């Protein structure tokens, strides 16, 4: 094929040993880009390019034609096209057309490769999403909530047929096939489009009288109350699936599912870190230096004593086991981490100022005698009372 102006492999951007799947994938990508009805290129350019890639695919997707092309070049297959060139009517891979363009043009190409006259199969209903917010205490204890979900249900009065009393008859428009065909002119010749029958919505059955409850739709909107169990330890953004609680299906299809998306509200006192909680406690300078006790509130609302070790730094973190949140599917609880803050008074008396100045000059610099210990104890008491 040396010296040829047209190289089908080059047009599709594939190697000469490309597999049929690779060829089809390349054509799918380029066809979606250059089809005149969807391309952003000028119409003349898109039509010419689309015709070129379609001709290449017609040859390379057919094992016999590809063999002839590989052996003799374009001259080996040129006679197989009308008027010595490619025509849309020569395209023999109708199933490929449906598969490749079904997502671009809906039923124009037969809706995903279904054969003509094939009745639409049952379709599962749409799944729904429902957002719910819970408190942090609900993550600790779990909770059962009742939600009201608007959705579409199958009409029981007509058994989902849309006909009064469930009575139906063969659709006159499609003859019970559920599919209709239309001839459509395109730049590449006449094309037959196959789609669901609009009168019977692809079921092949219609009715003479509408069901008064669903007005002939076979489904109607309603609101259903559903009990949802929020498990202990649930994470922010977790989804709870309720099977069959979505919209009703079509043509006897099963209903979709309901997905409840759980959001956990922020808490003023506690921050969540997985199964652990974080909070703060404020203490005094003497208790940081000498040690002491502060009370801390837990998520449950109880108060517990927290020991401040001597020498604790401002911003230091202490932890309390089994006071965090439960872990999913486990009886174990995480830690409650307590960050230590210090309360610094904005104003002090002259006496308090004198004590603080003495402490600033002498604290931690000299060892005191036993007699000095009594003075230190009195000084500590005075400072703690500041």
C-alpha angles and dihedrals in degrees: 000000000000114000095018117143092215125055112178093198091053091047091057093038096237134125122254091252093051116142122241090254091053091050092049092048092051092049092047091054096047095041091056089051099047106031104126093230094058107019121113090211121099109282095246092050093046093048093050093046093045091050089050096051092043091054090050092049093047089059102037095044092057112075095210095046091046090053091052091046093050090051103040106013123228091331088066093063104024094094091060092069123078115258090007093292143074122289128182089234088064092063106113101180101086093157090055090052091054092046096047101041103029092095091050101047106020110214095001091097098035100280105275101337102304113153120251115275093019110140118235113262124230113286128211115240124249119279116233136215125218122185120212132180125212135182124251089248088060089059088055098047104021121233145219116221134180116224131187111226121193109213144140120267133190113262109249093192092068099021089245094298097111091227122117109265089000092288115149139168137198112288108251094206098058100019091239094304095111089222133088130197127217131185114229130184117227134173086263099051137279116330131192114223120202120199143153113290107257093210097057096021091237097305097107089227131093137167141233095218126038121233105253093217099054097020092235097307097107088224136060138189122257141151121246128193113227130186113229123193114213106205123219115268095019114168129232109270095019117150124223112201120214107190116224096006095111129085120316118262129247127252092005095316121149120264122260125249132260118233115199111203111207122213122188115216121231117259123218095218104032136047120201125230106175105291092345129087130210128208139153138240127196120216140164132268094248091054090051090052101036102024129247147160132278131180120241128194118225128212090258089060098251122127122228133184116252118199114225107208118223112266096027111161126227106265092025117145126228124184136214115201123228094014097100128081127299118259118241112272091001138096091218121105130207130237131281105226116204120200113206120229129181126228109225114193114229093212132033134183123247090255092050090048090053092051092048092049091052090048091049091053099045111020112120096357105096137029112240128218122242089264088052089053091069090053090048090051091053090047091050090051091051093048093049088054092056 
